[in-house]
């Protein structure tokens, strides 16, 4: 698979919390860092995601904000 997103981070799914339309998927990328992605329930089913799955998180955004 080729994809234009340059920010690609490997990790393992630690939890999936279903919702009415979107589910919350938590991915452990190491060193105690968890990335949470909210994706459609349809996408979760299509990807056949489950806890323990090795996945790649792709980050593509037009804006990246930092607050302090």
N, CA, C and O atoms as a GROMACS GRO file, in nm:
protein
  272
    1UNK      N    1   0.084  -0.117   0.000
    1UNK     CA    2   0.000   0.000   0.000
    1UNK      C    3   0.088   0.123   0.000
    1UNK      O    4   0.180   0.135   0.081
    2UNK      N    5   0.062   0.216  -0.091
    2UNK     CA    6   0.130   0.344  -0.092
    2UNK      C    7   0.033   0.450  -0.042
    2UNK      O    8  -0.086   0.447  -0.074
    3UNK      N    9   0.086   0.543   0.036
    3UNK     CA   10   0.002   0.649   0.092
    3UNK      C   11   0.086   0.776   0.102
    3UNK      O   12   0.207   0.768   0.125
    4UNK      N   13   0.023   0.891   0.085
    4UNK     CA   14   0.096   1.018   0.083
    4UNK      C   15   0.134   1.070   0.221
    4UNK      O   16   0.224   1.153   0.232
    5UNK      N   17   0.069   1.022   0.325
    5UNK     CA   18   0.099   1.071   0.461
    5UNK      C   19   0.242   1.032   0.499
    5UNK      O   20   0.279   0.915   0.490
    6UNK      N   21   0.320   1.129   0.542
    6UNK     CA   22   0.460   1.104   0.578
    6UNK      C   23   0.476   1.067   0.725
    6UNK      O   24   0.578   1.008   0.762
    7UNK      N   25   0.379   1.101   0.807
    7UNK     CA   26   0.387   1.070   0.949
    7UNK      C   27   0.321   0.935   0.973
    7UNK      O   28   0.199   0.926   0.986
    8UNK      N   29   0.402   0.830   0.977
    8UNK     CA   30   0.354   0.694   0.995
    8UNK      C   31   0.419   0.635   1.119
    8UNK      O   32   0.541   0.630   1.130
    9UNK      N   33   0.334   0.590   1.213
    9UNK     CA   34   0.383   0.543   1.342
    9UNK      C   35   0.325   0.405   1.369
    9UNK      O   36   0.203   0.387   1.369
   10UNK      N   37   0.411   0.307   1.392
   10UNK     CA   38   0.366   0.171   1.421
   10UNK      C   39   0.329   0.157   1.567
   10UNK      O   40   0.388   0.221   1.654
   11UNK      N   41   0.230   0.072   1.593
   11UNK     CA   42   0.190   0.047   1.730
   11UNK      C   43   0.096  -0.071   1.740
   11UNK      O   44   0.070  -0.140   1.641
   12UNK      N   45   0.044  -0.093   1.860
   12UNK     CA   46  -0.045  -0.206   1.887
   12UNK      C   47  -0.175  -0.153   1.947
   12UNK      O   48  -0.174  -0.070   2.037
   13UNK      N   49  -0.288  -0.203   1.895
   13UNK     CA   50  -0.419  -0.162   1.946
   13UNK      C   51  -0.435  -0.212   2.089
   13UNK      O   52  -0.419  -0.331   2.116
   14UNK      N   53  -0.466  -0.119   2.180
   14UNK     CA   54  -0.483  -0.158   2.320
   14UNK      C   55  -0.630  -0.162   2.360
   14UNK      O   56  -0.668  -0.235   2.451
   15UNK      N   57  -0.713  -0.082   2.292
   15UNK     CA   58  -0.857  -0.087   2.322
   15UNK      C   59  -0.937  -0.028   2.208
   15UNK      O   60  -0.890   0.058   2.133
   16UNK      N   61  -1.060  -0.075   2.198
   16UNK     CA   62  -1.157  -0.021   2.102
   16UNK      C   63  -1.286   0.003   2.178
   16UNK      O   64  -1.344  -0.090   2.235
   17UNK      N   65  -1.331   0.128   2.179
   17UNK     CA   66  -1.456   0.163   2.246
   17UNK      C   67  -1.559   0.198   2.139
   17UNK      O   68  -1.547   0.302   2.074
   18UNK      N   69  -1.660   0.112   2.122
   18UNK     CA   70  -1.760   0.138   2.019
   18UNK      C   71  -1.846   0.259   2.052
   18UNK      O   72  -1.865   0.296   2.168
   19UNK      N   73  -1.898   0.320   1.947
   19UNK     CA   74  -1.992   0.430   1.961
   19UNK      C   75  -2.107   0.412   1.864
   19UNK      O   76  -2.111   0.314   1.791
   20UNK      N   77  -2.198   0.506   1.862
   20UNK     CA   78  -2.314   0.497   1.773
   20UNK      C   79  -2.271   0.503   1.626
   20UNK      O   80  -2.322   0.426   1.543
   21UNK      N   81  -2.179   0.592   1.595
   21UNK     CA   82  -2.131   0.608   1.457
   21UNK      C   83  -1.980   0.588   1.450
   21UNK      O   84  -1.930   0.519   1.362
   22UNK      N   85  -1.909   0.650   1.544
   22UNK     CA   86  -1.763   0.641   1.548
   22UNK      C   87  -1.718   0.564   1.670
   22UNK      O   88  -1.780   0.570   1.776
   23UNK      N   89  -1.608   0.491   1.654
   23UNK     CA   90  -1.547   0.422   1.766
   23UNK      C   91  -1.414   0.488   1.801
   23UNK      O   92  -1.356   0.558   1.718
   24UNK      N   93  -1.368   0.466   1.923
   24UNK     CA   94  -1.242   0.520   1.969
   24UNK      C   95  -1.141   0.406   1.977
   24UNK      O   96  -1.161   0.308   2.048
   25UNK      N   97  -1.031   0.421   1.902
   25UNK     CA   98  -0.928   0.318   1.896
   25UNK      C   99  -0.801   0.373   1.960
   25UNK      O  100  -0.749   0.475   1.916
   26UNK      N  101  -0.752   0.306   2.063
   26UNK     CA  102  -0.628   0.348   2.130
   26UNK      C  103  -0.514   0.259   2.081
   26UNK      O  104  -0.526   0.136   2.077
   27UNK      N  105  -0.403   0.325   2.044
   27UNK     CA  106  -0.286   0.254   1.991
   27UNK      C  107  -0.165   0.291   2.074
   27UNK      O  108  -0.131   0.409   2.088
   28UNK      N  109  -0.099   0.190   2.130
   28UNK     CA  110   0.024   0.210   2.208
   28UNK      C  111   0.140   0.213   2.110
   28UNK      O  112   0.168   0.115   2.042
   29UNK      N  113   0.211   0.329   2.105
   29UNK     CA  114   0.323   0.341   2.013
   29UNK      C  115   0.458   0.328   2.085
   29UNK      O  116   0.563   0.352   2.027
   30UNK      N  117   0.453   0.288   2.212
   30UNK     CA  118   0.575   0.264   2.288
   30UNK      C  119   0.606   0.375   2.386
   30UNK      O  120   0.556   0.487   2.374
   31UNK      N  121   0.689   0.342   2.484
   31UNK     CA  122   0.733   0.438   2.586
   31UNK      C  123   0.616   0.503   2.659
   31UNK      O  124   0.626   0.618   2.701
   32UNK      N  125   0.506   0.429   2.675
   32UNK     CA  126   0.391   0.480   2.748
   32UNK      C  127   0.307   0.581   2.671
   32UNK      O  128   0.221   0.647   2.729
   33UNK      N  129   0.331   0.594   2.540
   33UNK     CA  130   0.258   0.691   2.458
   33UNK      C  131   0.143   0.620   2.387
   33UNK      O  132   0.162   0.520   2.319
   34UNK      N  133   0.023   0.676   2.405
   34UNK     CA  134  -0.098   0.621   2.343
   34UNK      C  135  -0.154   0.725   2.246
   34UNK      O  136  -0.170   0.841   2.283
   35UNK      N  137  -0.183   0.683   2.125
   35UNK     CA  138  -0.252   0.769   2.028
   35UNK      C  139  -0.395   0.719   2.019
   35UNK      O  140  -0.419   0.599   2.006
   36UNK      N  141  -0.491   0.812   2.025
   36UNK     CA  142  -0.632   0.777   2.013
   36UNK      C  143  -0.684   0.828   1.880
   36UNK      O  144  -0.667   0.945   1.846
   37UNK      N  145  -0.749   0.739   1.806
   37UNK     CA  146  -0.811   0.776   1.678
   37UNK      C  147  -0.960   0.748   1.686
   37UNK      O  148  -1.001   0.641   1.730
   38UNK      N  149  -1.039   0.844   1.645
   38UNK     CA  150  -1.184   0.825   1.636
   38UNK      C  151  -1.217   0.800   1.490
   38UNK      O  152  -1.204   0.889   1.406
   39UNK      N  153  -1.259   0.678   1.460
   39UNK     CA  154  -1.289   0.640   1.323
   39UNK      C  155  -1.428   0.575   1.320
   39UNK      O  156  -1.481   0.535   1.423
   40UNK      N  157  -1.484   0.566   1.202
   40UNK     CA  158  -1.619   0.513   1.191
   40UNK      C  159  -1.623   0.366   1.232
   40UNK      O  160  -1.525   0.293   1.219
   41UNK      N  161  -1.738   0.326   1.280
   41UNK     CA  162  -1.759   0.184   1.313
   41UNK      C  163  -1.743   0.099   1.188
   41UNK      O  164  -1.695  -0.014   1.196
   42UNK      N  165  -1.783   0.153   1.073
   42UNK     CA  166  -1.767   0.081   0.946
   42UNK      C  167  -1.620   0.055   0.916
   42UNK      O  168  -1.584  -0.054   0.870
   43UNK      N  169  -1.534   0.154   0.941
   43UNK     CA  170  -1.390   0.138   0.919
   43UNK      C  171  -1.331   0.035   1.014
   43UNK      O  172  -1.246  -0.045   0.974
   44UNK      N  173  -1.375   0.036   1.139
   44UNK     CA  174  -1.327  -0.063   1.236
   44UNK      C  175  -1.361  -0.204   1.188
   44UNK      O  176  -1.279  -0.295   1.195
   45UNK      N  177  -1.484  -0.221   1.138
   45UNK     CA  178  -1.526  -0.352   1.087
   45UNK      C  179  -1.451  -0.389   0.960
   45UNK      O  180  -1.406  -0.503   0.946
   46UNK      N  181  -1.437  -0.294   0.867
   46UNK     CA  182  -1.368  -0.322   0.740
   46UNK      C  183  -1.222  -0.363   0.764
   46UNK      O  184  -1.170  -0.451   0.696
   47UNK      N  185  -1.157  -0.297   0.860
   47UNK     CA  186  -1.018  -0.328   0.892
   47UNK      C  187  -1.005  -0.451   0.982
   47UNK      O  188  -0.895  -0.501   1.006
   48UNK      N  189  -1.120  -0.500   1.031
   48UNK     CA  190  -1.122  -0.613   1.123
   48UNK      C  191  -1.029  -0.590   1.241
   48UNK      O  192  -0.951  -0.677   1.280
   49UNK      N  193  -1.038  -0.467   1.297
   49UNK     CA  194  -0.951  -0.430   1.409
   49UNK      C  195  -0.990  -0.504   1.536
   49UNK      O  196  -1.108  -0.526   1.564
   50UNK      N  197  -0.888  -0.542   1.612
   50UNK     CA  198  -0.908  -0.605   1.740
   50UNK      C  199  -0.794  -0.569   1.833
   50UNK      O  200  -0.687  -0.529   1.788
   51UNK      N  201  -0.818  -0.583   1.962
   51UNK     CA  202  -0.712  -0.556   2.060
   51UNK      C  203  -0.594  -0.647   2.033
   51UNK      O  204  -0.611  -0.766   2.006
   52UNK      N  205  -0.475  -0.592   2.041
   52UNK     CA  206  -0.353  -0.667   2.017
   52UNK      C  207  -0.303  -0.660   1.874
   52UNK      O  208  -0.190  -0.700   1.846
   53UNK      N  209  -0.386  -0.609   1.782
   53UNK     CA  210  -0.344  -0.599   1.642
   53UNK      C  211  -0.230  -0.500   1.627
   53UNK      O  212  -0.230  -0.394   1.689
   54UNK      N  213  -0.133  -0.536   1.544
   54UNK     CA  214  -0.025  -0.446   1.506
   54UNK      C  215  -0.079  -0.359   1.392
   54UNK      O  216  -0.128  -0.412   1.292
   55UNK      N  217  -0.070  -0.226   1.407
   55UNK     CA  218  -0.125  -0.133   1.308
   55UNK      C  219  -0.026  -0.020   1.282
   55UNK      O  220   0.073  -0.005   1.353
   56UNK      N  221  -0.055   0.058   1.181
   56UNK     CA  222   0.018   0.180   1.154
   56UNK      C  223  -0.078   0.297   1.165
   56UNK      O  224  -0.186   0.295   1.107
   57UNK      N  225  -0.038   0.399   1.241
   57UNK     CA  226  -0.115   0.521   1.256
   57UNK      C  227  -0.060   0.620   1.153
   57UNK      O  228   0.060   0.645   1.149
   58UNK      N  229  -0.149   0.676   1.072
   58UNK     CA  230  -0.110   0.776   0.973
   58UNK      C  231  -0.164   0.910   1.019
   58UNK      O  232  -0.282   0.924   1.049
   59UNK      N  233  -0.075   1.010   1.023
   59UNK     CA  234  -0.117   1.144   1.066
   59UNK      C  235  -0.100   1.237   0.947
   59UNK      O  236   0.011   1.258   0.897
   60UNK      N  237  -0.212   1.293   0.903
   60UNK     CA  238  -0.207   1.390   0.793
   60UNK      C  239  -0.302   1.502   0.830
   60UNK      O  240  -0.423   1.482   0.846
   61UNK      N  241  -0.247   1.621   0.844
   61UNK     CA  242  -0.329   1.734   0.886
   61UNK      C  243  -0.279   1.861   0.816
   61UNK      O  244  -0.160   1.876   0.788
   62UNK      N  245  -0.371   1.950   0.790
   62UNK     CA  246  -0.332   2.077   0.731
   62UNK      C  247  -0.279   2.172   0.838
   62UNK      O  248  -0.205   2.266   0.808
   63UNK      N  249  -0.317   2.148   0.964
   63UNK     CA  250  -0.272   2.230   1.076
   63UNK      C  251  -0.229   2.140   1.191
   63UNK      O  252  -0.295   2.040   1.221
   64UNK      N  253  -0.120   2.176   1.253
   64UNK     CA  254  -0.077   2.110   1.375
   64UNK      C  255  -0.064   2.220   1.480
   64UNK      O  256   0.012   2.315   1.462
   65UNK      N  257  -0.137   2.208   1.589
   65UNK     CA  258  -0.141   2.310   1.692
   65UNK      C  259  -0.068   2.264   1.816
   65UNK      O  260  -0.071   2.146   1.851
   66UNK      N  261  -0.004   2.357   1.883
   66UNK     CA  262   0.064   2.330   2.009
   66UNK      C  263   0.016   2.434   2.109
   66UNK      O  264   0.010   2.553   2.078
   67UNK      N  265  -0.017   2.389   2.230
   67UNK     CA  266  -0.059   2.482   2.334
   67UNK      C  267   0.026   2.463   2.457
   67UNK      O  268   0.085   2.357   2.478
   68UNK      N  269   0.031   2.567   2.538
   68UNK     CA  270   0.108   2.555   2.663
   68UNK      C  271   0.037   2.632   2.772
   68UNK      O  272   0.083   2.636   2.886
   0.00000   0.00000   0.00000
